[in-house]
Amino acid sequence: MKWKGRRQSGNLEDRRGMSNKGKLAAGGGIIAVVVVLLQLFGGETGQVLAPILDQVNQSQSVSEPGEQRELTAEEKEMGDFAATLLADTEDVWNQIFRENNLGDYKEPGMVLFTDAVRSGCGNASSASGPFYCPADHKLYMDLVFFDELKTRFGAKGGDFAIAYVTAHEVGHHIQTLLGTSQKVRQMQQQSSAAQANQLSVAQELQADFYAGVWAYHNKEYLEEGDIEEALSAANAVGDDAIQKRTQGSVQPDSFTHGTSEQRMHWFMKGYKTGDIRQGDTFSEILN
């Protein structure tokens, strides 16, 4: 992706390099459950995280900023890339909202962190993966996650894998602004567990679709291999792919994010059409 020397967003907060006193424990207990539930990218992430993380807040120490260390040159470059990427989503979604008479686009914030973070939805560790918090309209990203995406989950990696994940989380912000997330949560409260999972799948796939719509409107900055990197990441985080790796079998009734094929399909539909009106994943998944 062509990004160097371009506009950077002013909505990014970089908390990396801060030493933490009393970091949240990861790898077991409640946080481990969060990881399994979210399977890397949460649907209505903040609303899923909030009640669980409230329990963490009662039983574990809160991450508190300590001394600030100097970021490495590589870390600074990654921060510049994230700020440029966020600026791209702002430009595209401001335009789409205007053209579709969707009102003003309220730009989300992005917080870069290391190890643990305090969000408007509670405290989280890097083990929970990238997430969006509707309570404060911010994306939370530990960029170390993208190394794991490549080494542990078999994705190709690359800067457009980061772009896909970021655009997916911005997709959840779009759903919050349009009221979709709130409607899904209300419906889930009145549904069986299986139906609630289907609603979650539809919501996740729509976020993938929105990521594809963003990529369509950002074509002038794409390079050869970028879309393949996004598809590789989408393939790696499908429910079926994750379940095969983690438990050796696949249980479709427990899917909450969609299969690898579905995630790639809806990203590509967004990328091919560029039309926000074509993203009715709910009719297809629920029928």
Secondary structure, 3 states (H helix, E strand, C coil): CCCCCCCCCCCEEECCCEEEECCCCCCCHHHHHHHHHHCCCCCCHHHHHHHHHHHHHHHCCCCEEEEECCCCHHHHHHHHHHHHHHHHHHHHHHHHHHHCCCCCCCCCEEEECCCEEEECCEEEEHHHCCEEECCCCEEEECCCHHHHHHHCCCCCCCHHHHHHHHHHHHHHHHHHHHCHHHHHHHHHHCCCHHHHHHHHHHHHHHHHHHHHHHHHCCHHHCCCCHHHHHHHHHHHCCHHHHHHHHHCCCCHHHCCCCCHHHHHHHHHHHHHHCCHHHCCHHHHHHC
